[in-house]
Amino acid sequence: MMGRRLAEQGADVERIISSPAARATATAEALAEELDYPWDEIVIEERLYEADAEEILTVVEEQDDWVDHVMLVGHNPGLTRAANLLSRSMMEDVPTCGVVELRYEVDGWAEIAGVKPVQVLFDYPKKRRR
C-alpha cells in the first residue's frame, strides 16, 4: 500500500538502501516493485541493522552526491530518532512502513545534518487520506 502511495505521488527513488534483516529486505523489495526499481539494485547495508540515529546519518552522508533521491529501509527506534534529528521535528513514532520524506537544498549529502529541510512529509498506513 505505501509503495503504491509513493508511486501515485511520483516518488523518484534512485537508490534503495536496506537493513539486511528479513522483514526490512522484504519491505524494500515490495516498495521497489511498486516503484519500478530493480530488486537487484537494492543496497544491503549491514550498518542499518539496529542502527542508532548517528549511524543512520553516517550512512546517508556517505551517499554519492550524484544520487539525488535515496530511500532507507530499517528499524526503530533508530529510524524515528534519525527522522527527528534530520527533520528538526518531534515525531513520536514512525510506525511500521511509515514514510518520512525530507527534501533539502544542498550540494551534497554530507551537508544535510547542518541545515533544516525545505520540506518534511510524513505518511503511514493508518493515516487517513484527505
C-alpha positions as CSV (number, residue, x, y, z in Angstrom):
1,M,0.0,0.0,0.0
2,M,2.7,2.5,0.9
3,G,4.6,1.7,-2.3
4,R,1.5,2.4,-4.3
5,R,1.0,5.7,-2.5
6,L,4.6,6.7,-3.2
7,A,4.2,5.7,-6.9
8,E,1.0,7.7,-7.1
9,Q,2.8,10.7,-5.7
10,G,5.5,10.4,-8.3
11,A,8.3,9.3,-6.0
12,D,11.6,9.3,-7.8
13,V,14.0,6.9,-6.0
14,E,17.5,6.5,-7.3
15,R,18.8,4.2,-4.6
16,I,17.1,2.0,-2.0
17,I,19.3,1.0,1.0
18,S,18.0,-1.7,3.3
19,S,19.0,-3.3,6.5
20,P,19.9,-7.0,6.0
21,A,17.0,-8.1,8.3
22,A,14.5,-10.4,6.5
23,R,11.5,-8.1,7.2
24,A,13.4,-5.0,6.1
25,T,14.6,-6.6,2.8
26,A,11.1,-7.9,2.1
27,T,9.7,-4.4,2.7
28,A,12.4,-2.9,0.4
29,E,11.5,-5.4,-2.3
30,A,7.8,-4.7,-2.0
31,L,8.5,-0.9,-2.3
32,A,10.9,-1.5,-5.2
33,E,8.2,-3.5,-7.0
34,E,5.7,-0.6,-6.7
35,L,8.3,2.0,-7.7
36,D,9.6,0.0,-10.7
37,Y,13.0,-0.1,-9.0
38,P,15.1,-3.2,-9.8
39,W,15.4,-5.6,-6.9
40,D,18.9,-6.5,-7.7
41,E,20.0,-2.8,-7.2
42,I,18.8,-2.7,-3.6
43,V,21.8,-1.9,-1.5
44,I,22.0,-4.1,1.6
45,E,23.7,-2.1,4.4
46,E,24.8,-4.1,7.4
47,R,25.2,-0.9,9.5
48,L,21.4,-0.3,9.3
49,Y,20.6,-3.3,11.4
50,E,19.8,-1.9,14.9
51,A,21.5,1.4,13.9
52,D,21.1,4.4,16.1
53,A,20.3,7.9,14.6
54,E,24.0,8.8,14.3
55,E,24.9,5.6,12.4
56,I,21.9,6.2,10.0
57,L,23.1,9.8,9.5
58,T,26.6,8.5,8.6
59,V,25.1,6.1,6.0
60,V,23.2,8.9,4.5
61,E,26.1,11.3,4.5
62,E,28.3,8.8,2.6
63,Q,26.0,8.6,-0.4
64,D,27.3,9.7,-3.8
65,D,26.4,13.3,-4.5
66,W,25.2,12.4,-8.0
67,V,22.3,10.5,-6.4
68,D,19.5,12.9,-5.5
69,H,16.9,10.6,-4.1
70,V,17.7,7.9,-1.5
71,M,15.3,5.6,0.4
72,L,16.3,3.9,3.6
73,V,14.5,0.8,5.0
74,G,15.5,-0.1,8.5
75,H,14.3,-0.3,12.1
76,N,13.1,1.6,15.1
77,P,13.9,3.3,17.3
78,G,16.8,4.4,15.2
79,L,14.8,5.5,12.1
80,T,12.4,7.6,14.2
81,R,15.3,9.2,16.0
82,A,17.1,9.9,12.7
83,A,13.9,11.3,11.2
84,N,13.6,13.7,14.2
85,L,17.2,14.6,14.1
86,L,17.2,15.4,10.4
87,S,13.7,17.0,10.2
88,R,14.1,19.0,13.3
89,S,10.7,17.9,14.4
90,M,9.3,15.6,17.0
91,M,7.6,12.6,15.5
92,E,6.6,10.4,18.4
93,D,7.0,7.2,16.3
94,V,7.4,6.3,12.7
95,P,5.2,3.2,12.5
96,T,5.9,0.1,10.5
97,C,6.0,1.0,6.9
98,G,5.8,4.7,7.7
99,V,7.5,7.1,5.3
100,V,9.3,10.2,6.2
101,E,10.3,12.3,3.1
102,L,12.9,15.0,3.7
103,R,13.9,17.5,0.9
104,Y,17.0,19.6,1.1
105,E,18.6,22.4,-0.9
106,V,22.2,21.3,-0.6
107,D,25.0,20.3,-2.9
108,G,25.9,17.1,-1.2
109,W,24.7,14.5,1.3
110,A,27.4,15.5,3.8
111,E,25.7,18.9,4.3
112,I,22.2,17.7,5.4
113,A,22.9,17.5,9.1
114,G,23.7,21.2,9.2
115,V,20.6,22.5,7.5
116,K,16.9,22.4,8.0
117,P,15.0,20.5,5.3
118,V,12.8,22.7,3.0
119,Q,10.1,20.1,3.1
120,V,9.0,17.3,5.5
121,L,6.3,14.8,4.6
122,F,5.2,12.0,6.9
123,D,2.8,9.3,5.8
124,Y,2.0,5.9,7.3
125,P,-0.5,3.1,6.6
126,K,-3.2,4.2,9.0
127,K,-3.1,7.9,8.2
128,R,-6.4,9.0,6.7
129,R,-6.1,10.2,3.2
130,R,-7.7,13.6,2.5
